[in-house]
Amino acid sequence: MNQQMSHTWVRDFVEKYLDIHQCEFIEKAPTHFQVKLSVDVDKDLTNRPYYWTFVERTGVEPETLTMNFIFDPDQAPNIRGEVVKLGSRRLQQIFDSVKKRGKIVRLYQQVDNNNIRTSFGQQGKIHNLHPWLGVNYKIEFISDKKKDLFLSLGINLGNGKMKSNFLSLLKEISLTPVLPANVSTIPPFITFREARLQLEEWILGEIHKEDFSWVKLAKERLEMELEQIENYYHTHSEEDKDVKTNEQKIELEKKRIDKENRINEIKWRYSPRIIVQPINYGIFYLER
């Protein structure tokens, strides 16, 4: 994911999050948002527990904060606010809020009732919407260094058609949590388990496109660290050959445990691994 794609993905994700939680957009630009937060989002992002305790105890009308979210600071040098990018504290807060408020949403595409047509080309009939499962994934490439990759994938639960950059598609569609009038939903043909397996297969394909030289380099750094630990404790082990007293034996055991702990810590820190984590899910009923 290049830098421009990163800006776009984060912007689309944050926009959908703020929209779903009924925040008021004061200014919306490609590089930044100015937003009047909703109550739920204010509670999750602004770290004002004492204020919200006061509001709930006294029943006064709450006053939520207005925030600037900046996605491309190089293109918005005169905008003051928080930079929201991959790895930023604010984006992690938003991920945590998504998990806290529920990972799953169900939304319907709003259709033009004046232009509803069936396969017979007649107006005024029931219009069918197709079920899609959309999932936003976070993929972490971890060693002593870290890289994040985000994927937004969708799969049609009727025919198995898959789409990348699903969040960008949703951005172009007007969605509502209420089933619109003169609209019915087509039941899914593919189970959630089958859909999940297909999405995971897609993700594996995307992971295999990555440059894996970082794995070799991480293993080399791990071996160097383990070698340093062995050399350090080997020097001390020479001094411990003449251990006789109980106190000396206890001290030797402490060194053994300390060495074991340091090895485990180094392995945890340097061992290369990949973690795939779904951030949130959605069932979206769409025309196409």
matplotlib code that plots the C-alpha trace (Angstrom):
import matplotlib.pyplot as plt

x = [0.0, 1.6, 1.3, -1.5, -3.5, -2.9, -4.3, -7.3, -8.0, -7.8, -9.9, -12.7, -12.6, -12.8, -15.5, -17.7, -17.1, -18.1, -21.1, -22.4, -22.1, -24.0, -21.3, -21.9, -19.4, -18.7, -16.0, -15.1, -12.1, -9.8, -7.1, -9.1, -12.4, -13.8, -16.4, -18.8, -18.6, -21.6, -22.0, -20.7, -17.7, -16.9, -16.9, -14.6, -12.1, -11.7, -10.8, -13.2, -14.6, -15.1, -17.1, -19.4, -19.9, -21.0, -23.4, -24.9, -25.3, -26.8, -28.7, -27.4, -27.4, -24.0, -21.7, -19.5, -16.2, -15.4, -12.2, -10.1, -8.9, -6.0, -5.2, -2.6, -0.7, 1.7, -1.3, -3.0, -0.1, -2.4, -4.9, -4.5, -5.6, -4.7, -3.0, -4.8, -2.6, -1.6, 0.0, -1.3, -2.8, -6.0, -6.6, -6.0, -8.6, -11.1, -10.4, -11.0, -14.2, -15.4, -14.8, -16.5, -19.6, -20.1, -18.2, -21.2, -23.5, -26.4, -27.1, -29.4, -28.8, -31.2, -33.0, -34.9, -38.6, -39.4, -36.9, -37.5, -37.8, -38.1, -36.9, -40.1, -39.2, -42.3, -42.3, -43.8, -42.8, -40.6, -36.9, -34.4, -31.2, -28.3, -26.5, -22.8, -20.5, -17.9, -14.9, -12.1, -8.9, -5.7, -2.6, 0.4, 3.9, 5.7, 9.3, 11.4, 10.0, 6.3, 4.3, 0.6, -1.5, -5.2, -7.7, -11.3, -12.9, -16.5, -18.1, -21.6, -23.4, -25.5, -23.0, -19.6, -18.3, -15.5, -14.4, -11.3, -11.4, -15.0, -15.0, -14.4, -17.5, -19.6, -18.5, -20.2, -23.5, -26.2, -26.9, -29.5, -30.0, -33.7, -35.1, -36.4, -40.0, -40.8, -37.5, -36.9, -33.7, -32.5, -31.6, -27.9, -26.8, -23.3, -22.9, -20.8, -18.3, -17.9, -17.6, -15.0, -12.9, -13.0, -12.0, -9.1, -7.9, -7.8, -5.9, -3.3, -2.8, -2.3, 0.2, 2.2, 2.6, 4.6, 8.4, 9.5, 13.1, 12.1, 11.7, 15.3, 16.6, 14.6, 15.9, 19.4, 18.9, 17.4, 20.4, 22.7, 20.8, 20.7, 24.4, 25.1, 23.0, 24.9, 28.3, 27.3, 26.1, 28.9, 31.4, 29.5, 29.1, 32.9, 32.8, 30.1, 32.0, 33.1, 29.6, 29.4, 27.2, 23.4, 23.5, 25.7, 23.3, 20.4, 22.2, 23.1, 19.4, 18.4, 20.9, 19.5, 15.9, 17.1, 18.8, 15.7, 13.5, 15.8, 15.9, 12.0, 11.8, 14.2, 12.4, 9.1, 10.5, 12.4, 10.6, 8.9, 5.1, 2.0, -1.3, -4.5, -7.3, -10.8, -11.6, -15.3, -17.9, -21.0, -23.9, -24.8, -27.8, -26.9, -28.3, -25.3]
y = [0.0, 3.2, 6.5, 7.9, 4.6, 4.8, 8.3, 7.3, 4.1, 5.8, 8.8, 6.5, 4.3, 7.3, 9.0, 5.9, 5.5, 9.2, 8.9, 5.7, 7.3, 10.4, 13.0, 16.3, 17.2, 20.9, 20.7, 17.8, 17.9, 15.3, 16.1, 16.7, 16.7, 19.2, 17.3, 18.0, 14.7, 12.7, 11.8, 8.2, 9.3, 12.1, 9.6, 7.2, 9.7, 12.7, 11.2, 13.3, 10.8, 13.4, 15.6, 12.8, 11.6, 15.1, 15.2, 11.9, 12.8, 16.3, 15.7, 18.9, 19.1, 17.7, 19.8, 17.6, 18.7, 19.8, 18.1, 18.4, 15.1, 15.5, 12.7, 14.3, 17.0, 17.8, 18.9, 20.7, 22.6, 25.4, 23.2, 22.6, 19.3, 15.7, 13.7, 10.4, 7.8, 4.2, 3.5, 6.7, 6.8, 8.4, 5.7, 3.0, 4.8, 4.7, 1.0, 0.4, 2.4, 0.2, -2.9, -1.4, -0.2, -3.4, -4.8, -5.7, -3.2, -3.9, -1.2, -1.0, 1.0, 3.8, 3.4, 5.9, 4.8, 6.8, 4.7, 1.2, -1.5, -5.2, -7.7, -6.8, -3.2, -2.1, 0.7, 0.5, -3.1, -4.5, -3.8, -6.5, -5.8, -8.3, -9.2, -8.4, -9.2, -6.5, -6.9, -4.5, -6.3, -5.2, -7.2, -6.8, -7.8, -8.0, -8.5, -5.9, -3.6, -3.4, -2.7, -2.6, -3.3, -2.7, -4.4, -3.7, -6.7, -7.5, -10.7, -11.1, -13.7, -14.6, -15.5, -15.3, -12.3, -10.6, -7.0, -5.3, -1.7, -2.4, 0.7, 2.9, 1.4, 2.0, 5.6, 6.2, 4.7, 6.3, 3.8, 3.6, 1.3, 1.0, -1.1, 1.3, 1.2, -1.0, -3.0, -6.6, -8.5, -11.5, -14.3, -15.3, -18.5, -18.6, -19.2, -16.8, -19.6, -20.2, -16.4, -16.1, -18.9, -17.2, -13.9, -15.5, -17.1, -13.7, -12.3, -15.1, -14.1, -10.5, -11.4, -13.6, -10.5, -8.8, -8.7, -11.2, -10.1, -8.7, -12.2, -13.2, -9.9, -10.4, -13.9, -12.7, -10.0, -12.6, -14.9, -12.1, -11.2, -14.8, -15.2, -12.1, -13.6, -17.0, -15.2, -13.2, -16.1, -18.4, -15.9, -16.0, -19.8, -20.1, -18.2, -20.5, -23.8, -23.8, -23.3, -24.9, -23.1, -23.0, -19.3, -19.8, -22.5, -20.1, -17.4, -19.8, -20.8, -17.1, -16.6, -19.7, -18.3, -14.8, -16.2, -18.2, -15.1, -13.0, -15.6, -15.8, -12.0, -11.7, -14.4, -12.7, -9.3, -10.4, -13.5, -12.6, -13.2, -12.1, -11.4, -11.0, -9.3, -8.3, -4.8, -4.8, -6.5, -5.3, -6.8, -4.5, -4.9, -3.4, -3.1, -4.6]
z = [0.0, -1.2, 0.7, -1.4, -1.1, 2.7, 2.9, 0.9, 2.8, 6.2, 5.0, 3.7, 6.8, 9.2, 7.1, 7.2, 11.0, 11.7, 9.4, 10.9, 14.4, 13.3, 13.6, 11.9, 9.1, 9.1, 6.4, 4.2, 2.0, 0.4, 2.9, 6.1, 7.9, 10.4, 12.5, 15.4, 17.3, 18.3, 22.0, 21.5, 19.5, 21.9, 24.8, 22.9, 21.4, 23.7, 27.0, 29.1, 31.6, 34.3, 32.0, 30.9, 34.5, 35.3, 32.4, 33.3, 37.0, 36.4, 33.2, 31.6, 27.8, 26.6, 24.5, 22.2, 20.8, 17.3, 15.9, 12.7, 11.3, 8.9, 6.4, 4.2, 6.2, 3.3, 1.3, 4.2, 5.9, 7.2, 8.8, 12.6, 14.0, 14.5, 11.8, 11.4, 9.6, 9.8, 13.1, 14.7, 18.2, 17.0, 14.3, 17.0, 19.2, 16.3, 15.8, 19.5, 19.3, 16.4, 18.5, 21.5, 19.7, 17.8, 14.8, 12.7, 10.8, 8.5, 5.9, 2.8, -0.4, -0.8, -4.2, -6.3, -6.0, -9.2, -11.1, -9.6, -12.3, -12.2, -14.8, -16.7, -16.9, -15.0, -12.4, -9.0, -8.3, -5.5, -6.1, -5.1, -3.2, -3.2, 0.1, 0.4, 3.2, 3.7, 6.0, 6.8, 7.7, 9.5, 8.6, 10.8, 9.7, 13.0, 14.2, 16.0, 13.3, 12.3, 9.2, 8.8, 5.8, 5.5, 3.2, 2.6, 0.9, -0.1, -1.3, -2.9, -0.8, -3.8, -6.4, -4.7, -6.7, -4.8, -4.8, -3.4, -2.1, -1.0, 1.3, -1.7, -3.4, -0.3, -0.2, -3.5, -2.4, -0.1, 2.7, 5.4, 8.4, 7.6, 4.8, 2.2, 0.9, -2.1, -1.6, -0.7, 0.0, -1.8, 0.6, 0.7, -1.2, 0.3, 4.0, 6.2, 6.7, 3.0, 2.5, 5.2, 3.7, 0.3, 1.8, 3.7, 0.5, -1.1, 1.9, 1.6, -2.1, -1.1, 1.6, -0.8, -3.0, -0.3, -0.2, 2.4, 2.7, 6.1, 7.4, 6.6, 8.1, 11.2, 11.7, 11.3, 13.9, 16.2, 15.8, 16.6, 19.8, 20.9, 20.3, 22.5, 25.3, 25.0, 25.1, 28.1, 30.2, 29.0, 30.5, 33.8, 33.7, 33.8, 37.1, 38.5, 38.2, 41.8, 43.3, 46.7, 49.1, 49.1, 48.5, 45.4, 44.1, 44.6, 42.7, 39.9, 39.6, 39.4, 36.5, 34.7, 35.0, 34.0, 30.9, 30.0, 30.4, 28.3, 25.5, 25.5, 25.4, 22.5, 20.6, 21.1, 20.0, 17.0, 15.6, 12.4, 12.3, 10.5, 12.3, 10.3, 12.3, 11.1, 12.3, 11.5, 9.4, 7.6, 5.7, 2.8, 0.6, -2.8, -6.2, -7.9]

ax = plt.figure().add_subplot(projection="3d")
ax.plot(x, y, z, "-o")
ax.set_aspect("equal")
plt.show()
